[in-house]
Amino acid sequence: MPTVEAAPASSDPVTEDAILGGLLRLRQPAKGLRTGIDPVFLAAAAPATPGRVLDLGCGVGTAALCLARRLPDVAVAGLELQPGLTGLARENVRLNGLEDRVTIDEGDLLRPPPGVAAGGFDLVLANPPFHAAGSHTAPSEPGRAQGHMEGEADLAGWIGQMLKLAAPKGSLLLIHKPDRLGALLALLEGRAGGISIFPLWPALGRPARRIILLARKGSAAPLTLAQGLVLHEAGGAYSPGADAVLRGAGLDIA
């Protein structure tokens, strides 16, 4: 069970949880926007090559930390809009002893701070809000609403900034819902190629609820549809493949 404690004065309570089978400790809000498996699978899908990585909209740093823990030859920068989550992300970097390879900036992805330079990253990854503004009822808790609903930065804004911040021939990696795939492909048309789409099936015979998409900026290579991964067995337990990812293994989606 996670431990619950009061965060510093004037902030909300936080929990400290173990993820990746205990390889990482994560402080996050006790209520509101809490991490799930999406950022873990996103980080697992990153190619195992050295370089500089940006986690755009990093929240409490889950994907950035998972990636840094798995790949010792990468340097990871995180950018987060919400000050409370930025503070927790920085705490989590220190908590896991990754200060030498993970840095967290506070800022707006549409107007990034100077340290988040255009063309400066070999890989840009993101777990953007899934829902377009006005398409669903927003959660009542402000932090969750901001994490689930697009704001000033809509899907086009996210993709545009990912492309801008990626180096020439750099890669883009994101996790999203299948019903936004058409929009994603339209936004990448003529701007990125070599696209690989990796479905995450909740159980055998059930429609995918998430897709992971990997693309290369400036490439003209054709799209591939990967086999994907079934997350749960018939009894509800995680499949061996999913369990391995949740314990720190990589995921080959190309």
N, C-alpha and C positions, 0 to 999 in steps of 0.2 A: 504494500500500500504506500502511496506517496505521502511524504510528510507535508503538513500544512503549517505555515508560519506567517507572521505579519511581516510584510516588507517594510522598508524604511518609512519614516513618518510621511504622511500625506499621500501615500500610495496604497494600492489595494493588496489584499493578501495574495501570496503566491504559494505554489507547491514546488517541491523539488522531486523530480521523477528520474528513474533510470530508464534509458532506452538503449537500443542496440545490444540487448542481452547484458546490460550493465557496463558497456564500454563507455557510455556517455552519461553524464548527469545534466539535467535540464531544469532550470527554474522558469516557471511560466505562470500566468495568472490563474488563480484558483477558479475564477469564473470568467466567462467571455471566450476570447479566441484562444483555444488550446490546440496544441499540435496533435495531428493524427498520423496516419501512415503515409499520407501523400508526400510530404517532404522527404521522408526516409527513402521511398521508392524513387523519387526524383534524383536525390543525391546518388543512389546506387546505380542509376543509369548513366552517369557521367563517364565519358571515356577515360580510361586509365592512362592518361598521358600528362607529362609535366606541363606546367604553365600557370597562368594567372586567371582566376575564375571570379565572376561576380554573381552573387545571389541577390537578385533584384526583388525587393519587398521581402526581406529575410525574416520578418517576425522576430521571434526570440532566438533565431540563429540555428534552427534545427537542421536544415539542409546543409548550410555552410559547415557546421560542426561535423555532421555525418561524413561529408565529403572529405574534410581535412583529416578525420580519423582514419578513413580508408586509404587515402592517397597521400603518402608522406612527401611527395615531390610537387605538390600544388600549393600556391598561396591564394587564399580566398578572401575577398572583400564582400561585405554585406551592406546593403542600403535599405533602410527602413524609415517610413514616414512617421509612425507613431512614437512619440518620445518615451512612453512607458515601456514599449516593447524593445526599443533601441537600448534602453538601460539594462533590461534583462538579458538581451543578447550579449552585451559587453560583459555582464556578470558571468554568463555561461562560457564565454571564451576563457576568462580567468579560471573559472571553476574546473575546466577540463585541461588547463595547462597548455593552451594552443595560441598564446599571445604572439608567438614568433611567426605564425602563419595565417592567422585570421584577424582581420580588422573590421570594425563595424562603424559605418557613418550614418548619421541621421540626415534625412533629406527626401525631397520629392523626386520621383523617378523622371518626371517631366522637366525638372530643373535641377539636375544632380549637382552636388557640391564639386569643387575643383578636384578632389582626390578621385572622383569617379569620371575618368576621362574618356571621351569618345575614341573608339578604336583601340582601347587599352586592354582588352580582355580576350584571351584565347577561347573562353567559354563563358556564355551568359546564360544562367538558368533562372527559372521563375516558376512560382506556384501562384498565378494571378487569381483575382476574384473570378468565380465561375459565372456569375449572373450579370447580365446587362442591366443598367439602371432602369427601374420601372418594370422589369420583367417578372419579378417575384416580390413577395412581402419581405422587407428587410428584417433581420433579427432585431429585437428590442435593445439588446446590449450594444452600445456604440462600437466597441472594438470588434465584435463579431460581425456587425453590419459592414464595417469598413473592410474586413477580410473577405466577405462573401459577395458583396455588391460592388460593381464598378462605379467609380466616381468620376472625377475630372479625367483621369486616365482610363479610357475605355480600352477594349481589346486592341484596336488599332494603335492606340498610344503605347501600350505595352510592347507590341511587336515592333513598332517603329523605333522605340528606344533600345530594345534588345539588339536590333540590327545596327543602330548607331554606335552602341557601346562595344560591340564585338569587333575584334581586329579583322583585317582583310583575311578571308578564308577561315575566320573563326566560326565557332559553333554556337547554336542556340538550342536550349533544352528546356522543355516545359511540360507540365502535367495539367490536363484540363478534362472537361467533360466531352464525350463523343458528339453531343449535339452542337458543339461549337467548331467541329472539325472543318466544315465547309468554309466558315469565315476565316479560320486560321490559314487554310490553304490559299484562299483568295488573297489574304494579306501578304503571304510569302511569295506569291507568283512573281517571277522575274527578279526576285530579290535574294532568294535562297533556294537551294536545291539539295539533292542527295538526301531527301527527307525520308526518315524512317518512322513509321507509326507502330507503336507497341501497345496493344490493348491489355488492360488489366480486367480479367473476368472475375466477378465475385464468386462464382461457382460454375462447375461444368454445366453447359447448356443454358446459362443465363447471359443476357446481354451485358457487354462491357459497360462499366460505370465510369471508368477513367481511361484516358489514353496518355501515353508519354510520347512526345514528338521531339525528334532530334533532326536538326537541319544545319547545313553549312552555308554561311554567307557567301554570295557570289557564285555558288556552284550551279551547274546546269545538269547535274546527274539526275537520273530518274528516281521517282518515289518507290519505296518498298514498304510492304505491309508485313510486319513480323508476326510470328505465331502468337506472341503474347504469353501471359502467365495467368493460370487459374489460382486465385488467392486462397480459397477454402475448399476443404474436402467435404464429402457428403455429411459427415457428422458435425461440421461447423468449425473444426480445428483448421489452423493454417496449413496449407499444402507445404511439402518439404521445400519447394523453391521459394515460396513467400517467407517461410520461417527463416531460411538462410539469409534473405535480404534483411529481415528485421533483426538479425543478429550481426549484421555488418558486412555481408557479402555483396559483391558487385552484381550488376545485372547487364548482360550483353544485349542491347536492343538493336544494334545495327544489322 
